[in-house]
Amino acid sequence: MREFQATFVGIGAQKCASTWLYGVLQQCGEVKVSDIKEVDFFSYYFDRGYEWYERNLQDEVPVTHRGDISPSYFIHPDAAARAAAYNPDMQVFVTLRDPIKRAFSNHMHEVRKEHISGDNLVFETAMANNPLYKDQGRYAHHLARWYDHFPKEQIHIWFQEEIHKDREASALRVTEALKLPKLDDFLDLRANESVRYRNAAVGETLWKVGNFARQNGMGRLIETVKTAPGVKQLRDANREPVRDVVDAMQDDTEKALTEFYSDDVAALTKLISRTPPWERFTAG
């Protein structure tokens, strides 16, 4: 193994608690997770080579594990084969959620990033504008490639719904997968997907400061500072709920998507030997 070779990779799916996973890994003293959450090496930047990838995983402090969390790996047709050729012993971390809720969260993400406007602020119109809204929720279809290239013992799956129910137990599964001790002081970091920044520069600066602090063992301090008078008011004033500008999904759309995903959810259940906690697909 090369000095800075990755030993794990987080593959998404997008809008399925991958930021939470990244935050847990940042708190592990024996882990170097890339400073930039989404390196996208095995998907978009594979042409840059292993040396470029591993520069993102370097650290002056010796660690046991290195890796990155890039949701683009989940749907990229070549990412699984590339990752297996790079290191067939890597642990693969997967985070999933109800695919219909994921699609709507995907939509809010695009609105928040101002990638869409006008008629495309309507979810039903936006699905036609961006086919990946639906395609990224075909979990069995995409995940099958990873099972083709990695043994099931190396593929670890978290459901966002279960993370929300017991976040500390879910974090424990992360450290157990890497054979690391339990976090002594687990800091429950929550990503707010439903807000956008009124002043992008201020929002980006606050995020970078917080991220730097967490990577240097000051996560508890930064969470305290966030609630301090003045800082909290600044953060709140700079946030706008995305739901204020996005209409809810129509009932007919939800029914159509339930039918669209039903076969894939059944295939996922068989593939991973677990029943996903999505009642709409198991009712009746």
C-alpha positions, 0 to 999 in steps of 0.5 A: 500500500502506498503511504497516502492510499485511500482505505475507504470511500463514501459514494453517496447517494446525493442528498442522503446524509453524506455530509453527516458521514463526512462530519463523523469521519472528521471527528475520528483521530485515526482518520484523514478525510479529504479537506474538500468533501467531494474530491470526485476522483473516481468519477470526474477527475480520474484522468489526473491520476493516483498521485493527484488524488492522494494529495487530497489525503495527505496529513502530517499526523500519522493515521490509520485510514484515509478517504473521501466522500463523493456522491458522484461515485454512486451513479458514475458507470465507471467509478466502482471498477476504478475504485476496485482497481485502485484498492480492492480492500477499501471499505465502501460507505453508502448512505440512502433515504426514501428515493422520493424524498431524496428527489425533492431534496435534490430539487431544493438543493438545485434551487438553493444553488440557483441552478434553476429559476422560473418555471423550473422552481416547480418540482414537476417541471424541474424533473423534466429539466433534470433527469437525474432527479429520478435516476439517482434514486434507482439505488439497486441499479446503481449499487449493483455495480459496487457489489459486482466489484467489492465483497458485501462485507466491505459495503456498509449501508446507512439509511438516513431515516435510521440515522435520524432516529439514533445518530450516535448508534449510527456513528458507532457503525462508522468507527466499527467499520474501520475497526476504530474505537468509539468516539469519546465525545461524539458531536452530532453535526446536522446539515440544513438542506432547506436554507440558502444564503442571502449573502453567499460570501458570508455563508461560505466564510462561516462554513470554511471557518467551521470546517477548519475548526472541526478538522482540528479538533475544535468541533465542540468549540465551534458549535458553542460559538455558533449559538453565541449572541451576535454570531447566531443572529448573523447566521439566522439573518443570512439564511432564507428557507428554500421551502418559502420559494418551492411548492410542495410535491403534488399528490399525483406526482408522489403516487407516480414516483412510488410506482416508478421506484417500486421495482427498484426498491424490491431489487434493493431489498434483495441486493442488500438483504435488508428491508429499507425503512420506507413505509410507502413501499412496504404498506399493503 
